[in-house]
Amino acid sequence: MSSSKHVTVLIEPAVEEVEVAVEEAVSRHKTLIIVGKCWVNYIGRAKSKLEPGERILILKEDGSLLVHRSMGYEPVNWQPPGCIFHVQVRDNLLEIRAVRQKPRESVKVFFDKIHMVFASHLVDSGEFSLYASEEDMHKAILLNPLLLEEGFKPISYEKKVEPGFVDVYGVDKNGKLAVVEIKRKTAGKDAALQLAKYIDAIRGKSNREVRGILAAPDIGKDVQRLLVTLGLEFKSLDPRKCAEVLKRAETRKLETFFKEETGL
């Protein structure tokens, strides 16, 4: 056992030692990590059971619970913040129960073999900044076209035209074709000229009116004047907002995964 004012670490501990450590961590709202052989029962709007295996249990100070396998980034079981934790030892098994009131549900994690326990107050005041690649920005517009403008309906992305590939291709609220060139950083004259080539290629094969939109966080000096000359438009597109859209989509995917696992 290694313990200090801020950190507790137990290596191959007895379940009674772990019970004390868990009670102390929960009462003091510490982050707790347990590595060992466990199985999990969920009871709520449905029921599920995870058979025994060596896994990582994380209890966070906000009352959330996650059970991770040794591979993959998604937890196989989880409970959101606001849980009340209970711990007890019975028949040489450690039982940790996380209970939610609304909706009424609980997760019970049973350990019969524990390799390691870590408990500590983790100080984290750093600001989290989300960043997106240009490909991420393409996908974000497909998920939430309002990022570009109201009424925009994407048709495809990475559309092949003779000069290259159009980033996002769609129709605006007035039924006009819209060709969107996306840049993650400040867009320069090269981006405007590239977009103009795409517009010329598409106009040559379509009888519909075509708009050209350069979407980026900002544009370089004199680029706005060039866009006006070429009959093109600029739309401000923030990579951080695109990243937030993708993050929310991943969260919904995780919730869907959890519902499928539990049959909700």
SVG drawing of the C-alpha trace seen along z (x, -y; Angstrom):
<svg xmlns="http://www.w3.org/2000/svg" viewBox="-38 -44 42 60">
<polyline fill="none" stroke="black" stroke-width="0.4" points="0.0,0.0 1.2,-3.5 -0.7,-6.4 -0.2,-10.2 -2.3,-13.1 -3.4,-13.3 -3.0,-9.8 -3.8,-6.3 -2.5,-3.3 -3.2,0.4 -1.5,3.2 -3.0,6.7 -5.1,5.7 -7.6,7.7 -11.2,6.9 -11.6,5.5 -8.8,2.9 -10.5,1.9 -13.8,1.5 -12.2,-1.0 -10.5,-2.8 -13.7,-3.1 -15.7,-4.4 -13.0,-7.0 -12.8,-8.0 -16.6,-8.3 -17.1,-10.2 -14.4,-12.7 -15.5,-12.9 -12.2,-11.6 -11.6,-10.0 -11.3,-6.2 -9.8,-3.6 -10.0,0.1 -8.4,2.8 -9.4,6.4 -11.8,9.2 -15.4,8.1 -18.9,8.7 -21.7,6.2 -25.5,6.2 -27.7,3.4 -31.3,2.9 -33.4,0.0 -35.7,-0.4 -34.2,2.9 -31.7,5.4 -28.3,6.5 -25.5,8.6 -21.7,8.5 -20.0,11.8 -16.7,11.9 -13.5,10.5 -10.6,8.3 -11.6,4.7 -11.1,1.1 -13.7,-0.6 -13.7,-4.4 -15.8,-6.3 -15.6,-10.1 -16.1,-12.8 -19.2,-14.0 -20.9,-10.7 -20.4,-9.1 -19.3,-5.4 -17.5,-3.8 -16.5,-0.2 -13.8,0.3 -12.4,3.4 -8.7,3.5 -9.5,2.5 -11.6,-0.2 -12.5,-3.8 -16.1,-3.2 -17.2,-1.9 -19.0,1.4 -21.2,0.1 -21.6,-3.4 -23.8,-5.7 -23.9,-9.5 -23.1,-12.0 -25.2,-12.2 -25.1,-8.6 -25.0,-7.7 -22.3,-5.0 -22.6,-2.2 -19.9,0.4 -19.9,3.6 -18.0,6.9 -20.1,10.1 -18.8,13.6 -15.3,12.2 -16.8,10.3 -16.5,6.5 -19.8,5.0 -20.0,1.4 -23.4,0.1 -24.2,-3.1 -27.8,-4.3 -29.8,-7.0 -33.2,-8.2 -34.4,-9.8 -34.8,-7.5 -34.6,-4.8 -31.8,-2.5 -28.7,-0.9 -25.4,0.7 -23.8,3.3 -20.1,4.2 -18.8,7.2 -15.0,7.9 -13.5,11.2 -10.0,10.3 -8.4,6.8 -5.0,6.0 -4.8,2.3 -6.7,-0.6 -6.0,-4.3 -7.8,-7.2 -7.0,-10.9 -8.4,-14.4 -7.5,-15.4 -7.0,-19.1 -8.0,-20.0 -8.5,-23.7 -7.2,-23.6 -9.5,-24.9 -10.5,-22.3 -10.2,-23.4 -11.8,-21.4 -10.2,-21.5 -11.4,-20.0 -9.6,-19.0 -11.0,-20.1 -12.5,-16.6 -14.1,-17.0 -15.6,-20.3 -17.1,-18.6 -18.7,-16.0 -20.0,-18.6 -21.8,-20.5 -23.4,-17.3 -24.6,-16.7 -25.7,-20.3 -26.1,-22.4 -27.0,-25.4 -23.3,-25.8 -23.1,-27.1 -26.5,-28.9 -30.2,-28.4 -32.0,-26.2 -28.8,-24.6 -29.3,-20.9 -26.1,-19.0 -26.1,-16.5 -22.6,-15.1 -19.1,-15.9 -15.8,-15.2 -17.7,-15.4 -15.4,-14.8 -15.3,-17.5 -12.8,-17.9 -10.4,-20.3 -10.5,-18.2 -12.9,-17.5 -15.7,-19.8 -15.6,-19.8 -19.4,-20.0 -22.0,-20.2 -25.7,-21.0 -28.8,-23.1 -29.7,-26.4 -33.1,-27.4 -33.9,-29.0 -33.1,-25.8 -29.7,-27.0 -26.8,-24.7 -24.2,-25.6 -20.5,-24.6 -18.6,-25.0 -14.8,-25.1 -13.8,-24.7 -10.5,-25.9 -9.6,-25.2 -7.4,-28.3 -7.5,-31.7 -8.4,-31.3 -6.2,-33.0 -6.5,-33.9 -5.6,-30.3 -8.7,-29.0 -10.9,-31.6 -9.4,-30.8 -9.8,-27.0 -13.4,-27.5 -13.9,-29.6 -12.6,-26.6 -15.1,-24.3 -17.9,-26.7 -16.9,-27.1 -16.8,-23.3 -20.2,-22.7 -21.9,-25.6 -20.7,-24.0 -22.7,-20.8 -25.7,-22.3 -28.6,-24.5 -29.2,-25.7 -27.9,-28.7 -24.8,-27.9 -23.4,-29.7 -19.8,-29.4 -19.2,-29.6 -15.8,-29.9 -16.1,-28.7 -13.3,-29.4 -12.6,-31.0 -11.4,-34.1 -10.1,-35.3 -6.8,-37.0 -6.2,-40.5 -7.9,-41.5 -9.6,-38.1 -13.0,-39.6 -12.5,-41.9 -11.4,-38.9 -14.5,-37.0 -16.7,-39.8 -15.0,-40.1 -15.4,-36.3 -19.0,-36.4 -18.3,-34.2 -19.3,-34.5 -17.6,-34.1 -19.1,-32.4 -17.4,-32.3 -17.0,-28.7 -15.5,-28.1 -13.6,-24.8 -14.4,-24.7 -18.1,-24.8 -17.6,-22.0 -15.7,-20.0 -18.6,-20.5 -21.1,-19.2 -19.0,-16.0 -18.5,-15.6 -22.3,-15.8 -22.8,-13.2 -20.2,-10.9 -22.1,-11.3 -25.4,-10.4 -23.6,-7.4 -22.4,-6.3 -25.9,-6.7 -27.3,-4.6 -24.7,-2.0 -25.6,-1.8 -29.3,-1.5 -28.6,1.3 -26.5,3.1 -29.2,2.8 -32.2,3.3 -33.7,-0.1"/>
</svg>
